[in-house]
Every structure is written in C-alpha cells, then in structure tokens.
C-alpha cells in the first residue's frame, strides 16, 4: 500500500472551502464508505472540535473518534488500524505527542502509515508528522520544536498566511539553522507519497505552500480544487 500523509495548513476560509478540502483528502483513501477517525488529543479531546469536524466531512464518510481521556481504548492498535483515514486536529502539538508516546500511539501511527491508512490533519495535524516545526505549544510567541514524529524529514509551519507571526518566525528560525522545511497557507494541503512531496492542493484564492531554506522562501505551484 502507498504511504500517504496530507498536511493541511489550516481549514479553508469558510465551511464550503473546508468541506472541499476534506472531501479531497478523504477521497484519497479510495473507499466507497471511508472510515475516518478524528483524534482530538491536542485540544484535550474537546467534544466541540470533533462535532465540528463531523459536520464538515463528506456524507459518505463513516465517523468515529479516538479519546485518550481518561484513558485510551484497551484495543488501541486495533481501533486505530480499523480506519481508512486518521485525522489529527489542531491544538497543542507538544502535549499531544507526549500523550501519544506514553501510550505507544506514535508507533501505531507509523504502523498505520506503513499499512496505507491516510494520515492527515490541520495545524498540529500537519506539523506532527515532521522532524521539526514551528508551534504555539509553549505560548503565543511561537517557538521551534525538534520533537516531531519524524515520518517526514525537515520542518513544517501551518497557518502561513493566517497568523501574523508564522512567516517571520519560521523564516528567521530557518535562517538561523533550524531545519529547512515547508510552510502551508490556510486552505492548502501538502500531499506526500512515501516521504516525497507529490502535490500541493488549494481551495482558497492565492493560497499555496512554500519551500523555506536559509535563503528565503519559494512558492510551490498548487492545484486548485473545485
């Protein structure tokens, strides 16, 4: 099975755009009734985040969610691997990674990836797959973090056009020696096959992804979804 990760810089600018983006990602599973698992660990399993995602998923999707509070399901591995798409929601990336590692979910996610389950998500759900990232896990000032799952090499930054500090902080960190990486605007998906970037897709006018290295940023061509 082809390994697939789709990092989303953020939701679209409205629900219509977001539904279009999610329909594309869920469609990559190639199933008539794709089984989608929401993982809201980064917001402490907040129910409203799950319900909002449920309302934005395609009608043909079978919905479920994975809770780690007060504890994960006893058959965590079987539950996770019983899905076609695993969607990681936004929130505190560092906290989510710590909880996953305590329960061995980091290794289960790698197994899911190797099995061809589509791994995706926005914000925290974009950057968690990389070696390093720019995150607000430690405060609104944003910081570099080198503690990602490491399925994908380099660094990542979401909300590149959606939050004022993202672009200047990320470009400065990379210029100062942080790993080179990729940044994505809101409404943009970066689709990896194996460990290579295969395509950038966008649902928002002017939104795209960028390669960022010590010399600056370079925009990538994005295919517009409609």
N, C-alpha and C positions, 0 to 999 in steps of 0.2 A: 504493500500500500504506500502511496505517496505521502510523505510527511508534509503537513500544511500548517502554517501559522499566519494569521491575518491580524496584524496590529492596527488598531483604529486610533487615530489621533484624538478623536472625541466624537460625540454624537453630531449629527447634522445640525443645521441652523434652525430647523423646525422638525416636527414629527414626520412629515412626509419624506423629507430627506433621510431621516434616520431609519425609517421603515425600508426605504430603498436600499440603503447601505446594508442593513441587517439581512434583507432578503437575498442580496448577492452573496454575503458570507455564508449564510445557512445553505444556500443552493450549492455551494462548493462540496458539500457532503454527498451530493448526488443521490439523495434518497427521496422517495415519494412522500414519506412521512418522517422527516428528520427528527431525531430525538435530541433536544437541546437542553443542556444542563447549565443553569445560572449558578455562579459561585460568587456570593457577595461578601466574602471574608473581609475585604478591605474596608467595608463600612460596618463591620461587626454584625453581619447577617441581617441588616436592616430590611424589614419586610417591604417597605415602600419602594426600595430600589429594585427588588425582584418583581413586584407588581408592575412597575413602570416598564421594565424590560419585557415582561409577558405581553403587555399591551402593544408593543412595537414589533414583536416577532411575526413572521408570516403565519397566515391562518392554518397552513398545513403542518406547522411545527408542533411536536409533542413537547410540552414544557415540564421541567422539573427543576429543583434547586438543591444545592448541597450546603448543609449547615454544619458549622464546626462548634456551635454553642448550643447547649452546654458541653457537647462532645460530638464528634463526627459519627456517622453510622458505623455499626460494627463490621459491616461488609463494605468498607470504604472503597477498596480496589474494584470490587465487582460492580458497585454502584456507578463509579466514575466511568469504567470501561464499557458500561452498557449504554453509552450515548454516542451520537454521531458528531456532535459539536459541544465543546466546553467553552462557555463564555465567562470571562473574568471581568467583574465590574470594577468601576473606579473607586478610589478611596486611598487609604494609607498602604502603600506598596510594602514598606518595610514590615509593618505589622502582619500583613497577610503572609509574606514569605516566612516570617518566624513561626506563625501558627502552622503553616503547611509543613515545614520541616520537622516540627515536633511530632506530627502525626504521620510522617512519611509520604505526604501528598505530593511533595516535589518529585519523588521517584515515580509515583503513579502517573503524574502528568507527563513525565518523559516516556513512560510506557505507552500512554495514550497517543502521544505524538508518533512514536515508532509504529503504532498499530494503525495509523491513518486517520485517527479522530482529529477533526479540525479544531485547533486551538485558537482562540480569538478573545477579543475584549478591547475596551477602550480605556484610555488613561493608564491607570495601574495595570489594566489588562493588555495594554500594548507593551509597556516597558518591562514587565516582569520576565519576559522571555529572553531578554538580552543580558549580557555580562554586566553592563553598567547603564546608568540612567540619570536623568535629572528629575528630582522628585520633591514634592512638598510634604513628605513623610515626617520631616523634622521641624517643619514650620513654614510659614508663607513666603519666607525669603528664598526658598528653593536651594537645594544642595545636590552635589553629585553623589551618587551611591554606586559602589562597585560590588554589589552583593546580589545580583540577579540570578535567575536560574541558569543562565549561560547556554541555553539551547542555541541562541544566535549570538554571533561574535559582535563585539563593539558596543556602542552605546545608543540610546534612544531618547527621544524627547517628544511628548504629546502636546496638544493644545498650542502648536507653534504660532498660530495666528490668533488664538483665542484668549490667551492670558499675557498680559503686558511684559512680564519678566522672563517668559520662557526663552524667547530668541536671544536676548542679550546674555542671559546666564549660561545657556548652552554653548553659544559660540565662544564666550570667554573661557569656560572650562576646557573646551577642546583646544583652544589656542594655547592654554597653559599646560597641556599634557594629558588631559582626560582622553579616553579612547575615542577615536573617530566614530561617527555614527550617522544615524538617520533621524530626521525630525518630520513630524506629520501635522498638518493643519487639522482643525476640526472638520469632520465630514470626509476624511481621507482614510483609505485603507492601504496598507503595505502588505502585499501577499508574498510570502516566502514558500517556495517549494524546496524541501530539504533545508539547506542553510543559505540558499541564494535568493535574492530578491527577484521575483518573476514579473511582478506588475504592481503599478500604483493605480488605484481607482479613486474617484472623487464624485461626490454628489452635490457639491457646493461650488458656485461660480468662483473661479480664481483660486480655489484651494488645491494644494498639491503637497508633495513631500520633497525633502531636500537631503542631499548628502552634505554632511558637515565635517570638515577637516581643519587642521590648523590654518589653512589659507583662506578659510571662509566657507560659504555655503554655495551649493549649486542646485538649482531647481531640477526636479525629475519630471518627465512627461507623465501625466495622469490620464487614464481613460475615463471619460465622463459616463457615469451610469444614468440611464433614463428608462 
